[in-house]
Amino acid sequence: MKRESLCMLILLAVVVLTWATPPSNPDEAARYAKIQEGMKKLLPMVGKWDVAATFHEPDGGTRQEVGTWTVTSILDDTYLEFQTERHLPSDLKRHRLVLFFVTFNPKSSKYDITFFYNWSPLRVTLTGNFDDATQQFRTRGYIPEEDGVNDETVAETFDLKDHKRIIYKHYSMRSPRENAQRLDLEMIVSPAK
């Protein structure tokens, strides 16, 4: 029995080491290196963050929410996983949860971002670039019939100049109802207290 247990343990160790080792195929290793190079630019976002959100309503009014971001590097630093939560300061029960993943696509040399939302089967995919000069991560995407009727074009910026204060802005345009993008959400993201 002990010999069988030892063999199983060795087999398990070999499997784990095989999964945990970097790619050995030269093409796969080159792709992984390119992914790593792209993802390094976004590493300042890793950590636990407090969020102060301001929604800009079409009528000119604003609404405040607070929340958190927890950002981790996963799958051998191939993706960043964002677990986000927002709620009204006076109502913790009515919260919005968003889970999204970011990776660098070596084939397109762009970032791919996929969002998932609580209370919704909607899955949104955007593409983005990192501007080294401005230290901004910018994304864009198109969501057909986002609200069941209107198509939506969205754009985001993550300003990463200050690693202690990320400024996130979300712009959208619903067509045919709107004909220009407008700022509809701004978040100030700072290290969790």
BELFENDA-V671393 format. One record per residue. RES is the residue in one letter. SS is DSSP state (h for helix, s for strand, l for the rest). PSI is psi as a letter, one per 30 degrees, with the letter a starting at -180 (NA if undefined). OMEGA is omega in whole degrees, -180 to 180 (999 if undefined). Layout:
[[RES;SS;PSI;OMEGA] [RES;SS;PSI;OMEGA]]
//
This chain:
[[M;l;e;-180] [K;h;e;-179] [R;h;e;178] [E;h;e;178] [S;h;e;178] [L;h;e;178] [C;h;e;178] [M;h;e;179] [L;h;e;178] [I;h;e;179] [L;h;e;178] [L;h;e;179] [A;h;e;179] [V;h;e;179] [V;h;e;-180] [V;h;e;180] [L;h;e;178] [T;h;e;179] [W;h;e;-173] [A;h;f;-177] [T;l;k;178] [P;l;l;-178] [P;l;k;179] [S;l;f;176] [N;l;k;-176] [P;h;e;179] [D;h;e;179] [E;h;e;179] [A;h;e;179] [A;h;e;177] [R;h;e;-180] [Y;h;e;178] [A;h;e;179] [K;h;e;176] [I;h;e;-179] [Q;h;e;179] [E;h;e;179] [G;h;e;-176] [M;h;f;179] [K;h;e;-179] [K;l;f;-177] [L;l;f;-178] [L;h;f;176] [P;h;f;179] [M;h;f;-179] [V;l;k;178] [G;s;a;177] [K;s;k;-172] [W;s;k;169] [D;s;k;-175] [V;s;k;170] [A;s;j;-174] [A;s;k;174] [T;s;j;176] [F;s;k;178] [H;s;j;-177] [E;l;l;180] [P;l;f;-179] [D;l;g;179] [G;l;f;179] [G;l;l;177] [T;s;l;177] [R;s;k;-177] [Q;s;k;171] [E;s;l;175] [V;s;l;-180] [G;s;a;-178] [T;s;l;167] [W;s;k;168] [T;s;j;-174] [V;s;k;179] [T;s;l;174] [S;s;k;-175] [I;s;l;177] [L;l;h;-180] [D;l;h;177] [D;l;g;177] [T;l;f;-179] [Y;s;l;162] [L;s;k;176] [E;s;k;178] [F;s;j;171] [Q;s;j;-174] [T;s;k;179] [E;s;k;176] [R;s;l;177] [H;s;l;173] [L;s;k;-180] [P;l;f;-177] [S;l;f;-175] [D;s;j;180] [L;s;f;-175] [K;s;e;-177] [R;s;i;-176] [H;s;l;176] [R;s;k;176] [L;s;k;176] [V;s;k;175] [L;s;k;175] [F;s;l;-176] [F;s;k;179] [V;s;k;173] [T;s;l;174] [F;s;k;-179] [N;s;j;-177] [P;l;f;-180] [K;l;e;-179] [S;l;f;-173] [S;l;h;177] [K;s;l;175] [Y;s;k;174] [D;s;k;-178] [I;s;k;178] [T;s;k;-177] [F;s;k;173] [F;s;k;-173] [Y;s;k;171] [N;l;l;179] [W;l;g;-176] [S;l;k;174] [P;l;g;-177] [L;l;k;173] [R;s;k;-177] [V;s;k;178] [T;s;k;178] [L;s;l;172] [T;s;l;-176] [G;s;l;178] [N;s;l;173] [F;s;k;179] [D;s;j;-178] [D;l;e;-177] [A;l;e;-177] [T;l;f;-175] [Q;l;h;178] [Q;s;k;172] [F;s;j;-175] [R;s;k;180] [T;s;l;177] [R;s;l;177] [G;s;l;-179] [Y;s;k;-178] [I;s;j;179] [P;l;k;178] [E;l;h;-176] [E;l;e;-180] [D;l;g;-178] [G;l;f;-178] [V;l;e;-173] [N;l;k;170] [D;s;k;-179] [E;s;k;172] [T;s;k;-177] [V;s;l;174] [A;s;k;-180] [E;s;l;168] [T;s;k;172] [F;s;j;180] [D;s;j;-175] [L;s;g;180] [K;s;e;-179] [D;s;j;-176] [H;l;f;178] [K;l;g;-177] [R;s;j;178] [I;s;k;176] [I;s;j;-179] [Y;s;k;176] [K;s;k;180] [H;s;k;180] [Y;s;k;177] [S;s;l;175] [M;s;k;177] [R;s;k;180] [S;s;k;10] [P;l;g;-174] [R;l;e;-179] [E;l;l;-179] [N;l;g;177] [A;l;k;177] [Q;l;k;178] [R;s;k;175] [L;s;j;178] [D;s;f;177] [L;s;k;173] [E;s;k;179] [M;s;k;171] [I;s;k;-174] [V;s;k;-178] [S;s;l;-178] [P;s;k;-179] [A;l;k;-179] [K;l;NA;999]]
//
